[in-house]
Amino acid sequence: MGNTALVVGLDVGQTKVAVIVAEIPGALPIDGRLRAEVIGVGVAPSLGLQRGSIVDMARAAEAVRHARQAAERAGQAEILCAFVGLAGDGIMSQNEAGVVPVADQSHISIADVERAMANARDVNLPEGREVCFACPRSFTIDGQRGISDPVGMSGLRLEVEAHVVTALSSYRRNLEKCIVMAGVQPSSFVLEPVAAAEAVTSEAERQMGVVLIDIGGGTTDISVFHQGTPYLTACVPVGGDLVTQDISIGLRTTVASSESLKTRLGTALPLSVPEGETIEFVGADGRGAQRQPRRFLARIVEARLEEIFDLSRRAVERAGGLANAPAGVVLTGGGSQLPGTQEVAQRVFGDVPVRLGRVESITGDTRRIHDPSLTTCLGLVLRGGRQMLDDTAASGPEPRRVGRWVRRLLGKR
């Protein structure tokens, strides 16, 4: 790979398609923290998508092509392949066990770990679903629990507890077709909630236990990390578009006008708006200017964000609650940008701390890097960069650490 390498992340979302080109070092730094420098960003409005799923292949491919071309111009690099984000409201997760006898009782090998993981991945699925992601959470050898890396240890029986995520098979296939039509080959599909967590949460938070909530346009992705690995991956089928739609209904105006009002004047804190302040907009019939109190707009925003966070909290509680996340909640995504979002989330989640996510290990265009709507794409760059480095390292002697093998596994389809 030389001293540096290029890595590309591609995020096909409900409201936009984002492509980011970044440079990464040819080897992982001694501290193990991958750093990247963004050299090109391309963003285009999404076309042909509904709730994160493709409904018009040609239009969706056109949007990907536009974003790719914009990133190529900015980064002065031809984009042929990319690490592609996988999400959507068809995502479901479960924690499964896999048990195998150890082939050589004096030495547990990576092959033994892979067999145990294959056993855990072999879950009964309804027709039309497939495993899109799996990673080991912990291992047990002959009844001894809590082992993080069994490679090289001795034992008769190896058991793995694995986090297994499934998705609609048609979603992944259609996404791949769309991207190929746009002139890009998927290097690998990466689960978006995991990628976003790598961008805005620290290793210490993931070890302690943390909830990531990524509010997109059509969906809200949730991931819970505990002891450094994913514990829950879920998707709530509502996002920032719900806020826009309710503003449109409440004010009887167009969706375009509602989106403008939300981004320019929206807040989730009605009491922060001066009493008597009004907003002006054109009604749905297009006849003349309409006026409403700005606090009315704020109450709509507040109610919808409360609903999104309430649904998110319920998803977390179904998987064991916030007891596994003492580090609190981290918010990201385009929907987290409205003033008062953090305060509403704090109210819903109660005692655990809530903060807005911030990317720390990526340099370049700071305006772009700190845009929450690009967090997932930046996370794809980091996750893809790790996989590239691990694949290069694995071309030599067999890697000894399970952590390295896990990162390679995360990118498999």
C-alpha positions as a printed NumPy array, in Angstrom:
array([[  0.   ,   0.   ,   0.   ],
       [  2.993,   2.316,   0.316],
       [  2.959,   5.233,   2.73 ],
       [ -0.684,   6.16 ,   2.08 ],
       [ -3.755,   4.66 ,   0.434],
       [ -7.094,   5.962,  -0.761],
       [-10.347,   4.685,   0.696],
       [-13.866,   5.617,  -0.411],
       [-17.08 ,   5.537,   1.623],
       [-20.52 ,   5.569,  -0.03 ],
       [-23.727,   6.249,   1.906],
       [-27.035,   6.006,   0.024],
       [-29.558,   7.677,   2.312],
       [-33.165,   8.78 ,   2.173],
       [-32.42 ,  12.467,   1.584],
       [-28.925,  12.405,   0.068],
       [-26.15 ,  10.29 ,  -1.382],
       [-22.7  ,  10.997,   0.064],
       [-19.331,   9.879,  -1.281],
       [-16.107,  10.628,   0.624],
       [-12.556,  10.017,  -0.595],
       [ -9.861,   9.969,   2.088],
       [ -6.188,   9.147,   2.496],
       [ -5.143,   6.698,   5.202],
       [ -1.625,   5.693,   6.309],
       [ -0.17 ,   2.495,   4.897],
       [  0.042,   0.996,   8.393],
       [ -1.98 ,   1.305,  11.582],
       [ -0.354,   3.72 ,  14.083],
       [  1.178,   2.289,  17.251],
       [ -1.772,   3.536,  19.342],
       [ -4.147,   1.534,  17.109],
       [ -6.247,   4.601,  16.266],
       [ -6.77 ,   4.943,  12.54 ],
       [ -6.609,   8.488,  11.202],
       [ -7.764,   9.67 ,   7.794],
       [ -7.58 ,  12.874,   5.785],
       [-10.572,  13.737,   3.617],
       [ -9.534,  14.935,   0.153],
       [-12.878,  14.862,  -1.65 ],
       [-16.581,  14.974,  -0.776],
       [-19.523,  14.587,  -3.129],
       [-23.15 ,  14.988,  -2.07 ],
       [-26.253,  14.729,  -4.247],
       [-29.979,  14.698,  -3.415],
       [-31.366,  11.164,  -3.212],
       [-33.674,   9.972,  -5.941],
       [-35.766,   6.833,  -6.182],
       [-35.678,   5.908,  -2.48 ],
       [-38.44 ,   5.452,   0.073],
       [-37.701,   4.833,   3.765],
       [-34.159,   3.953,   2.816],
       [-35.101,   1.332,   0.204],
       [-34.775,   1.673,  -3.56 ],
       [-38.054,   2.04 ,  -5.422],
       [-36.694,   3.43 ,  -8.725],
       [-33.372,   1.853,  -9.716],
       [-32.505,   4.209, -12.575],
       [-33.104,   7.397, -10.582],
       [-31.249,   6.053,  -7.547],
       [-28.251,   5.15 ,  -9.743],
       [-28.342,   8.655, -11.226],
       [-28.059,  10.176,  -7.74 ],
       [-25.12 ,   7.904,  -6.867],
       [-23.416,   8.834, -10.143],
       [-23.767,  12.558,  -9.44 ],
       [-22.307,  12.188,  -5.934],
       [-19.461,  10.036,  -7.248],
       [-18.58 ,  12.556,  -9.955],
       [-18.618,  15.437,  -7.457],
       [-16.251,  13.528,  -5.138],
       [-13.968,  12.687,  -8.066],
       [-13.711,  16.352,  -9.043],
       [-13.032,  17.442,  -5.458],
       [-10.481,  14.724,  -4.752],
       [ -8.971,  14.604,  -8.244],
       [ -9.182,  10.822,  -8.138],
       [-11.114,   8.261, -10.157],
       [-13.536,   6.257,  -8.011],
       [-13.917,   2.647,  -9.082],
       [-14.899,   0.965,  -5.816],
       [-16.194,   1.944,  -2.384],
       [-17.148,   0.654,   1.049],
       [-20.936,   0.848,   0.984],
       [-23.233,   1.435,   3.934],
       [-25.993,  -1.06 ,   4.686],
       [-28.991,   0.042,   6.774],
       [-32.752,   0.423,   6.319],
       [-35.862,  -0.44 ,   8.289],
       [-35.472,  -4.161,   7.464],
       [-32.447,  -4.453,   9.782],
       [-32.892,  -6.815,  12.752],
       [-30.372,  -8.207,  15.236],
       [-30.039, -11.04 ,  17.713],
       [-27.279, -12.521,  19.876],
       [-26.574, -16.154,  19.063],
       [-24.264, -18.894,  20.348],
       [-22.02 , -21.154,  18.281],
       [-20.293, -24.232,  19.723],
       [-17.617, -26.442,  18.121],
       [-15.071, -29.04 ,  19.261],
       [-11.502, -27.776,  19.039],
       [ -9.583, -29.467,  16.218],
       [ -6.205, -29.412,  17.988],
       [ -6.77 , -29.431,  21.747],
       [ -3.355, -27.904,  22.423],
       [ -3.973, -24.861,  20.233],
       [ -7.187, -23.025,  19.356],
       [ -6.744, -21.584,  15.877],
       [ -8.482, -18.908,  13.868],
       [-10.032, -21.761,  11.879],
       [-11.726, -22.942,  15.102],
       [-13.032, -19.426,  15.704],
       [-14.348, -19.225,  12.153],
       [-16.154, -22.566,  12.554],
       [-17.763, -21.358,  15.783],
       [-18.839, -18.138,  14.095],
       [-20.252, -20.056,  11.127],
       [-22.269, -22.094,  13.625],
       [-23.604, -18.914,  15.253],
       [-24.461, -17.387,  11.854],
       [-26.44 , -20.494,  10.901],
       [-29.754, -19.209,  12.231],
       [-33.198, -20.09 ,  10.945],
       [-34.378, -17.139,   8.876],
       [-37.656, -16.405,   7.121],
       [-37.503, -16.583,   3.361],
       [-36.083, -13.392,   1.877],
       [-33.739, -12.546,   4.767],
       [-29.984, -13.024,   5.027],
       [-27.208, -12.48 ,   7.552],
       [-25.474,  -9.22 ,   6.64 ],
       [-23.213,  -8.828,   9.683],
       [-21.854, -10.964,  12.5  ],
       [-19.153, -10.422,  15.07 ],
       [-18.058, -12.289,  18.209],
       [-18.871, -10.68 ,  21.542],
       [-17.08 , -13.132,  23.845],
       [-15.819, -16.708,  23.987],
       [-16.109, -19.617,  26.399],
       [-13.563, -22.457,  26.589],
       [-14.638, -25.599,  28.453],
       [-17.044, -23.556,  30.578],
       [-14.625, -20.685,  31.3  ],
       [-16.513, -17.551,  30.241],
       [-15.497, -14.012,  29.362],
       [-12.565, -14.794,  27.076],
       [-11.941, -12.073,  24.524],
       [ -9.257, -13.814,  22.439],
       [ -9.103, -17.632,  22.505],
       [ -6.494, -18.019,  19.739],
       [ -3.468, -19.925,  21.037],
       [ -5.228, -21.162,  24.181],
       [ -5.887, -24.84 ,  24.928],
       [ -9.28 , -26.49 ,  25.277],
       [-11.734, -29.132,  24.102],
       [-14.846, -27.066,  23.421],
       [-15.074, -23.534,  22.045],
       [-18.242, -21.46 ,  22.331],
       [-18.821, -17.995,  20.931],
       [-21.54 , -15.491,  21.717],
       [-22.056, -13.554,  18.484],
       [-24.038, -10.504,  17.479],
       [-25.861, -11.43 ,  14.269],
       [-27.662,  -8.875,  12.106],
       [-30.043,  -9.787,   9.297],
       [-31.528,  -7.749,   6.473],
       [-33.865,  -8.215,   3.542],
       [-31.948, -10.013,   0.797],
       [-33.632,  -7.919,  -1.885],
       [-32.469,  -4.69 ,  -0.231],
       [-28.796,  -5.629,  -0.399],
       [-29.069,  -6.986,  -3.954],
       [-30.907,  -3.917,  -5.244],
       [-28.434,  -1.596,  -3.555],
       [-25.553,  -3.451,  -5.211],
       [-27.211,  -3.26 ,  -8.634],
       [-27.829,   0.465,  -8.181],
       [-24.211,   1.179,  -7.272],
       [-22.83 ,  -0.913, -10.132],
       [-25.137,   0.952, -12.546],
       [-23.536,   4.172, -11.263],
       [-20.063,   2.893, -12.152],
       [-18.899,   1.845,  -8.675],
       [-18.003,  -1.669,  -7.51 ],
       [-18.756,  -2.379,  -3.821],
       [-15.509,  -3.329,  -2.08 ],
       [-17.636,  -4.488,   0.813],
       [-20.925,  -3.762,   2.555],
       [-20.587,  -2.312,   6.055],
       [-23.364,  -1.985,   8.616],
       [-24.017,   1.74 ,   8.948],
       [-24.778,   1.939,  12.701],
       [-21.441,   0.226,  13.4  ],
       [-19.604,   2.555,  11.009],
       [-21.176,   5.672,  12.517],
       [-20.251,   4.499,  16.021],
       [-16.606,   4.188,  15.003],
       [-16.658,   7.815,  13.828],
       [-18.193,   9.516,  16.886],
       [-17.715,   7.235,  19.901],
       [-14.464,   6.365,  21.651],
       [-13.114,   2.917,  22.371],
       [-13.533,   3.662,  26.094],
       [-17.236,   4.464,  25.579],
       [-17.781,   1.298,  23.568],
       [-16.091,  -0.754,  26.272],
       [-18.15 ,   0.838,  29.038],
       [-21.397,   0.689,  27.063],
       [-22.891,   3.378,  24.839],
       [-25.983,   3.972,  22.695],
       [-25.609,   5.577,  19.278],
       [-28.699,   7.157,  17.696],
       [-28.266,   8.226,  14.062],
       [-31.271,  10.267,  12.912],
       [-31.492,  10.12 ,   9.137],
       [-34.136,  11.391,   6.779],
       [-36.374,   8.326,   6.577],
       [-35.091,   6.128,   9.4  ],
       [-33.254,   6.297,  12.721],
       [-30.464,   3.752,  13.201],
       [-29.644,   2.555,  16.716],
       [-26.655,   0.623,  17.954],
       [-25.723,  -0.333,  21.501],
       [-22.115,  -1.242,  22.252],
       [-21.078,  -3.079,  25.414],
       [-17.631,  -4.425,  26.271],
       [-16.358,  -3.054,  22.979],
       [-18.692,  -4.951,  20.653],
       [-22.223,  -4.417,  19.29 ],
       [-24.945,  -5.663,  21.618],
       [-27.977,  -4.334,  19.731],
       [-28.528,  -3.088,  16.197],
       [-31.955,  -1.756,  15.3  ],
       [-33.769,   0.653,  13.026],
       [-36.77 ,   2.842,  13.807],
       [-38.737,   3.533,  10.585],
       [-39.046,   7.283,  11.222],
       [-36.553,  10.121,  10.878],
       [-36.207,  13.79 ,  10.097],
       [-38.746,  13.56 ,   7.272],
       [-41.437,  12.877,   9.888],
       [-40.77 ,  16.298,  11.403],
       [-41.052,  17.929,   7.982],
       [-44.291,  16.1  ,   7.164],
       [-45.918,  17.122,  10.442],
       [-44.922,  20.738,   9.902],
       [-46.523,  20.53 ,   6.463],
       [-49.759,  19.185,   7.953],
       [-49.784,  21.499,  10.945],
       [-49.135,  24.666,   8.94 ],
       [-50.997,  23.541,   5.803],
       [-48.039,  24.298,   3.583],
       [-45.908,  22.414,   1.077],
       [-43.249,  19.897,   2.057],
       [-40.573,  22.104,   0.464],
       [-41.709,  25.114,   2.496],
       [-41.866,  22.963,   5.654],
       [-38.294,  21.734,   5.16 ],
       [-37.101,  25.318,   4.741],
       [-38.937,  26.446,   7.889],
       [-37.525,  23.503,   9.846],
       [-33.902,  24.108,   8.874],
       [-34.031,  27.934,   9.173],
       [-36.323,  28.504,  12.149],
       [-36.973,  25.121,  13.721],
       [-36.155,  24.391,  17.364],
       [-37.268,  21.719,  19.805],
       [-37.414,  24.223,  22.675],
       [-40.675,  26.23 ,  22.422],
       [-39.934,  28.278,  25.542],
       [-36.698,  29.527,  23.988],
       [-38.71 ,  31.332,  21.3  ],
       [-39.709,  34.913,  22.231],
       [-43.429,  35.167,  22.858],
       [-45.198,  36.848,  19.976],
       [-42.546,  35.993,  17.352],
       [-44.173,  34.822,  14.121],
       [-43.133,  32.979,  10.989],
       [-44.275,  33.751,   7.464],
       [-44.808,  31.179,   4.719],
       [-46.931,  30.445,   1.658],
       [-49.893,  28.129,   2.182],
       [-50.418,  24.919,   0.27 ],
       [-52.807,  26.664,  -2.11 ],
       [-50.072,  29.135,  -3.038],
       [-52.253,  32.138,  -2.284],
       [-50.502,  34.836,  -0.312],
       [-48.413,  34.794,   2.832],
       [-49.586,  32.985,   5.968],
       [-48.49 ,  33.678,   9.545],
       [-48.24 ,  31.49 ,  12.62 ],
       [-46.521,  31.836,  16.007],
       [-42.999,  30.448,  15.841],
       [-43.7  ,  28.607,  19.099],
       [-46.315,  26.564,  17.223],
       [-43.585,  25.411,  14.828],
       [-41.329,  24.596,  17.793],
       [-44.045,  22.514,  19.486],
       [-44.411,  20.396,  16.33 ],
       [-40.645,  19.827,  16.175],
       [-40.497,  19.002,  19.883],
       [-43.348,  16.474,  19.695],
       [-41.917,  14.603,  16.722],
       [-38.403,  14.407,  18.175],
       [-39.877,  13.126,  21.441],
       [-41.609,  10.401,  19.417],
       [-38.359,   9.413,  17.649],
       [-36.457,   9.213,  20.947],
       [-39.284,   7.381,  22.7  ],
       [-39.297,   4.718,  19.956],
       [-35.5  ,   4.528,  20.182],
       [-35.602,   4.066,  23.94 ],
       [-38.195,   1.305,  23.611],
       [-35.938,  -0.517,  21.147],
       [-33.033,  -0.276,  23.599],
       [-35.18 ,  -1.413,  26.538],
       [-36.382,  -4.49 ,  24.637],
       [-32.725,  -5.56 ,  24.448],
       [-31.942,  -5.098,  28.135],
       [-32.333,  -1.39 ,  28.728],
       [-29.799,   1.305,  29.482],
       [-28.072,  -0.738,  32.195],
       [-25.623,  -1.864,  29.504],
       [-24.876,   1.729,  28.449],
       [-23.525,   3.733,  31.403],
       [-21.532,   5.939,  28.989],
       [-24.86 ,   7.318,  27.803],
       [-26.328,   8.274,  24.444],
       [-24.537,   9.829,  21.469],
       [-26.613,  11.604,  18.819],
       [-25.644,  12.047,  15.186],
       [-27.158,  12.237,  11.717],
       [-28.762,  15.147,   9.908],
       [-31.786,  15.03 ,  12.197],
       [-29.644,  15.808,  15.242],
       [-28.785,  19.311,  14.018],
       [-31.961,  21.084,  15.159],
       [-31.501,  23.269,  18.248],
       [-32.861,  21.557,  21.359],
       [-32.447,  17.987,  20.043],
       [-29.985,  17.09 ,  22.797],
       [-32.265,  18.533,  25.478],
       [-35.278,  16.544,  24.234],
       [-33.215,  13.34 ,  24.128],
       [-31.962,  13.994,  27.67 ],
       [-35.551,  14.366,  28.842],
       [-36.574,  11.054,  27.238],
       [-33.529,   9.019,  28.289],
       [-33.475,  10.338,  31.844],
       [-30.389,   9.944,  34.014],
       [-27.831,   8.746,  31.454],
       [-25.762,  11.51 ,  29.796],
       [-26.625,  12.572,  26.247],
       [-24.197,  14.317,  23.928],
       [-23.883,  15.25 ,  20.266],
       [-21.374,  13.152,  18.335],
       [-18.205,  14.718,  16.994],
       [-15.659,  13.179,  14.625],
       [-12.151,  13.398,  16.104],
       [ -9.805,  11.199,  14.058],
       [-10.416,  12.651,  10.584],
       [ -8.821,  15.792,   9.165],
       [ -9.527,  17.84 ,   6.063],
       [-12.454,  20.147,   5.283],
       [-13.654,  20.915,   8.825],
       [-17.005,  22.246,   7.597],
       [-17.723,  18.863,   6.039],
       [-16.144,  16.71 ,   8.727],
       [-18.264,  18.198,  11.504],
       [-21.511,  17.966,   9.497],
       [-23.556,  15.314,  11.392],
       [-25.285,  14.262,   8.171],
       [-21.914,  12.927,   6.933],
       [-21.027,  10.966,  10.071],
       [-22.022,   7.603,   8.604],
       [-20.006,   8.148,   5.428],
       [-16.972,   9.194,   7.486],
       [-17.432,   6.052,   9.57 ],
       [-17.466,   3.981,   6.374],
       [-14.089,   5.498,   5.502],
       [-12.665,   4.528,   8.898],
       [-14.16 ,   1.043,   8.851],
       [-13.069,   0.49 ,   5.255],
       [ -9.579,   1.756,   6.027],
       [ -9.227,  -0.723,   8.88 ],
       [-10.361,  -3.554,   6.637],
       [ -7.845,  -2.569,   3.953],
       [ -5.021,  -2.517,   6.492],
       [ -6.113,  -5.831,   7.974],
       [ -6.345,  -7.471,   4.545],
       [ -2.812,  -6.275,   3.786],
       [ -1.504,  -7.562,   7.134],
       [ -3.295, -10.893,   6.642],
       [ -1.487, -11.49 ,   3.339],
       [  1.622, -12.327,   5.419],
       [  1.748, -14.776,   8.343],
       [ -1.578, -15.801,   9.865],
       [ -2.718, -12.996,  12.195],
       [ -2.715, -14.004,  15.827],
       [ -5.286, -11.626,  17.231],
       [ -9.03 , -12.235,  17.072],
       [ -9.583,  -8.463,  17.024],
       [ -7.888,  -8.253,  13.647],
       [ -9.919, -11.203,  12.344],
       [-13.129,  -9.594,  13.627],
       [-12.487,  -6.434,  11.656],
       [-11.994,  -8.49 ,   8.496],
       [-15.257, -10.312,   9.175],
       [-17.212,  -7.08 ,   9.604],
       [-16.793,  -6.308,   5.926],
       [-18.015,  -9.655,   4.615],
       [-21.388,  -9.861,   2.941]])
